Amino acid sequence: MEPLYTAVATSNGRDGRSVTSDGKLDLKLSMPPSLGGDGVGTNPEQLFAAGYAACFSGALGLVARQSKTDVSDVSVTAEVTIGKDDTGLGLAVVIRVELPEALVGEPGELLVKQAHQVCPYSKAISGNVPVELIVE
């Protein structure tokens, strides 16, 4: 792989802080109440959801530009769930894509599937984390 950009972040536990090397992100981390924490800070699942939604939105924009399709009114939401699986804890993801009326149906569904194929987050977790695509 030819590197284009490298993000660097350091964390000191789920109840600590997470800080990027450039200082633009400096967050208090905490466990969500459903996992026994106080929920005062953010958590890794929220950070993953935010990153995945942004990355998927970018991938959707890329495939849309290639087909000369306007997706400026599209919204992407990532839902990241942590839960118990056969090996301990695991993740599951739902990607919800809200499309303008003009793209509802097969054209929009095709764009979303194409975005899923090129999104770096989708590629990184392929075969490891179940991802459900919902087009609305």
C-alpha positions as CSV (number, residue, x, y, z in Angstrom):
1,M,0.0,0.0,0.0
2,E,1.2,3.5,-0.8
3,P,0.6,5.6,2.2
4,L,-1.4,8.8,1.6
5,Y,-2.1,9.8,5.2
6,T,-1.5,8.4,8.7
7,A,-3.6,9.3,11.7
8,V,-2.0,8.8,15.1
9,A,-4.0,8.6,18.4
10,T,-3.1,7.5,21.8
11,S,-5.5,6.2,24.5
12,N,-5.0,5.1,28.0
13,G,-7.9,2.8,28.6
14,R,-11.7,2.9,28.2
15,D,-12.0,5.2,31.2
16,G,-9.2,7.5,30.3
17,R,-8.4,9.9,27.4
18,S,-7.9,9.6,23.7
19,V,-5.7,12.2,22.0
20,T,-4.5,12.6,18.4
21,S,-0.9,13.6,17.7
22,D,-2.0,17.0,16.3
23,G,-4.2,17.7,19.4
24,K,-7.3,18.2,17.3
25,L,-9.0,15.4,19.1
26,D,-8.8,15.2,22.9
27,L,-11.6,13.2,24.4
28,K,-12.5,11.8,27.8
29,L,-13.4,8.2,27.5
30,S,-15.8,6.2,29.6
31,M,-17.7,3.0,29.5
32,P,-21.4,3.4,28.6
33,P,-23.9,2.9,31.4
34,S,-25.1,-0.4,29.8
35,L,-21.6,-1.8,30.3
36,G,-21.2,-0.6,33.9
37,G,-19.7,2.8,33.2
38,D,-20.8,6.4,34.1
39,G,-21.2,7.4,30.5
40,V,-19.6,10.8,31.1
41,G,-17.2,10.6,28.2
42,T,-17.4,9.0,24.7
43,N,-16.5,5.4,24.0
44,P,-14.7,3.5,21.3
45,E,-17.9,2.3,19.7
46,Q,-19.1,5.9,19.2
47,L,-15.7,6.8,17.8
48,F,-15.8,3.9,15.4
49,A,-19.4,4.7,14.4
50,A,-18.5,8.3,13.6
51,G,-15.4,7.3,11.6
52,Y,-17.3,4.6,9.7
53,A,-20.2,6.9,8.9
54,A,-17.8,9.6,7.6
55,C,-15.7,7.1,5.6
56,F,-18.8,5.4,4.1
57,S,-20.2,8.8,3.1
58,G,-16.9,9.7,1.4
59,A,-17.0,6.4,-0.5
60,L,-20.6,7.0,-1.5
61,G,-19.5,10.4,-2.8
62,L,-16.7,8.8,-4.8
63,V,-18.9,6.2,-6.6
64,A,-21.6,8.8,-7.1
65,R,-19.2,11.2,-8.9
66,Q,-18.0,8.3,-11.1
67,S,-21.6,7.8,-12.2
68,K,-22.3,11.5,-12.3
69,T,-25.0,11.1,-9.6
70,D,-25.7,13.9,-7.0
71,V,-25.6,12.6,-3.5
72,S,-25.3,16.0,-1.7
73,D,-28.5,15.3,0.2
74,V,-27.5,11.8,1.4
75,S,-27.1,11.0,5.0
76,V,-25.1,8.1,6.4
77,T,-25.6,6.8,9.9
78,A,-23.5,4.0,11.4
79,E,-24.8,2.0,14.3
80,V,-22.0,0.0,16.1
81,T,-23.1,-2.6,18.6
82,I,-20.8,-4.4,21.0
83,G,-22.0,-7.7,22.4
84,K,-21.0,-11.2,23.4
85,D,-20.1,-13.7,20.7
86,D,-18.5,-17.2,20.6
87,T,-15.0,-15.8,21.4
88,G,-16.0,-13.1,24.0
89,L,-16.9,-9.7,22.8
90,G,-17.6,-8.7,19.2
91,L,-19.0,-5.9,17.0
92,A,-21.8,-5.7,14.6
93,V,-22.6,-2.7,12.3
94,V,-25.7,-1.3,10.6
95,I,-25.1,1.3,8.0
96,R,-28.3,3.4,7.3
97,V,-28.2,5.5,4.1
98,E,-31.0,8.0,3.7
99,L,-31.4,8.9,0.0
100,P,-33.3,11.7,-1.7
101,E,-36.5,10.5,-3.4
102,A,-34.8,10.6,-6.9
103,L,-32.4,7.8,-5.8
104,V,-34.8,5.5,-3.9
105,G,-34.9,2.0,-5.2
106,E,-32.4,0.2,-7.4
107,P,-30.2,3.2,-8.4
108,G,-29.5,4.1,-4.8
109,E,-29.1,0.5,-3.6
110,L,-26.5,-0.1,-6.3
111,L,-24.6,3.1,-5.3
112,V,-24.6,1.9,-1.6
113,K,-23.4,-1.6,-2.5
114,Q,-20.6,0.0,-4.6
115,A,-19.7,2.3,-1.8
116,H,-19.5,-0.7,0.6
117,Q,-17.0,-2.3,-1.8
118,V,-14.6,0.7,-1.9
119,C,-15.0,2.1,1.7
120,P,-11.7,1.5,3.6
121,Y,-13.6,0.8,6.8
122,S,-15.9,-1.8,5.1
123,K,-12.8,-3.4,3.5
124,A,-10.9,-3.5,6.8
125,I,-13.7,-5.4,8.7
126,S,-14.9,-7.6,5.9
127,G,-15.2,-11.2,7.0
128,N,-14.7,-10.1,10.7
129,V,-17.7,-7.9,11.6
130,P,-21.2,-8.4,10.2
131,V,-22.4,-5.3,8.4
132,E,-26.0,-4.7,7.4
133,L,-26.8,-2.1,4.8
134,I,-30.1,-0.4,5.0
135,V,-31.2,2.0,2.3
136,E,-34.0,4.4,3.2
